[in-house]
Amino acid sequence: MQIISILVLVCVGVALSASPTKYTNKYDNINIDTILQNDRVLNNYLKCLMEEGPCTAEGRELRKTLPDALASGCSKCNERQKQTSEKVIRHLMTKRKRDWERLTRKYDPKGEYKRRYEEFVKNNPKE
């Protein structure tokens, strides 16, 4: 199950670690549900990613890491990060469609990754 979400990396705070083969697990214990339910916090992360507002340290690292994560299909993500990615993707696709569209236009202008995410969610209904 190779899935990446544009926002999960912010929410999980995935950053490159000293090891070139995996992203850091430093932020794996963040409660993603709390972030997704808090519009103010989520909007701040979105503004950071869209370069429309200030960024936290995690947000800045995400903007640097995101292209690699997208290109590699999250191959450097651990299982927790992949599960969180699925949750964030579902949330954006169903509850924040406009934000999902804006982020995918910016980070996936050819629509390569977007199709993969949408197909995955369609074929793997929420349990």
C-alpha positions in Angstrom: 0.0 0.0 0.0 2.0 2.9 -1.3 0.2 6.1 -0.5 1.2 9.6 0.3 -0.7 12.6 1.2 0.4 16.1 0.7 -0.9 17.1 4.2 0.0 14.0 6.1 3.6 15.0 5.9 2.7 18.3 7.6 0.5 16.6 10.1 3.0 13.9 10.9 5.8 16.4 10.5 7.8 14.1 8.4 11.3 15.5 7.8 14.4 14.0 6.4 16.4 12.2 9.0 20.2 11.5 9.1 19.5 8.2 7.4 18.8 8.7 3.7 16.5 5.6 3.6 13.7 6.7 6.0 11.9 9.9 7.1 12.2 10.7 10.8 9.6 9.2 13.1 10.0 12.2 15.4 6.4 13.4 14.9 4.6 10.0 14.5 2.8 10.4 17.9 1.0 13.6 16.8 -2.8 13.2 17.1 -3.8 13.7 13.5 -7.5 13.7 14.4 -7.0 16.8 16.6 -5.3 18.6 13.7 -8.0 17.6 11.1 -10.7 18.8 13.4 -9.1 22.1 14.1 -9.7 24.4 11.1 -7.4 27.1 12.4 -4.4 24.8 12.7 -5.2 22.9 9.5 -5.6 26.2 7.6 -2.2 27.4 8.9 -0.5 24.3 7.5 -2.3 24.7 4.2 -1.2 28.4 4.0 2.4 27.3 4.7 2.3 24.6 1.9 0.8 27.1 -0.5 3.4 29.7 0.4 0.6 32.1 1.5 1.6 32.4 5.2 4.3 31.6 7.7 5.5 28.1 8.4 6.4 26.2 11.5 9.7 24.3 11.4 7.8 21.2 10.4 6.0 23.1 7.6 9.3 24.4 6.2 10.8 20.9 6.3 7.7 19.5 4.6 8.0 21.9 1.7 11.5 20.6 1.1 10.6 17.0 1.6 7.3 16.8 -0.2 8.7 16.5 -3.8 10.8 13.5 -2.8 8.0 11.8 -0.9 5.6 12.2 -3.9 8.2 11.0 -6.4 9.1 8.0 -4.3 5.5 7.0 -3.5 6.3 7.4 0.2 8.9 4.7 0.1 10.7 6.3 3.0 7.6 6.4 5.1 7.0 4.0 8.0 3.7 2.1 8.4 2.3 4.7 10.9 3.0 7.5 8.4 1.3 5.5 5.6 -1.8 4.9 7.8 -1.9 8.6 8.7 -1.6 9.5 5.0 -4.7 7.5 4.2 -6.6 9.3 6.9 -5.6 12.7 5.7 -6.3 12.0 2.1 -9.8 10.8 2.9 -10.4 13.9 5.0 -9.2 16.3 2.3 -11.1 14.5 -0.5 -14.4 14.4 1.4 -14.4 17.4 3.7 -11.9 19.9 2.1 -12.3 19.3 -1.6 -11.2 22.8 -2.6 -8.0 22.5 -0.5 -7.3 19.1 -2.0 -7.6 20.5 -5.5 -5.4 23.5 -4.7 -2.7 21.3 -3.2 -2.7 18.8 -6.0 -2.5 21.6 -8.6 0.6 23.0 -6.9 2.4 19.8 -6.0 1.1 17.5 -8.7 0.4 19.7 -11.8 0.3 16.7 -14.1 -2.2 14.8 -11.9 0.0 11.7 -11.7 -0.2 11.2 -7.9 -3.8 12.6 -7.6 -5.2 9.8 -9.8 -3.3 7.2 -7.7 -4.7 8.5 -4.4 -8.2 8.8 -5.7 -8.1 5.3 -7.1 -6.7 3.9 -3.9 -9.5 5.6 -1.8 -12.1 4.4 -4.2 -10.9 0.8 -4.1 -10.3 0.7 -0.4 -13.5 2.0 1.4 -13.0 3.2 4.9 -13.4 0.4 7.4 
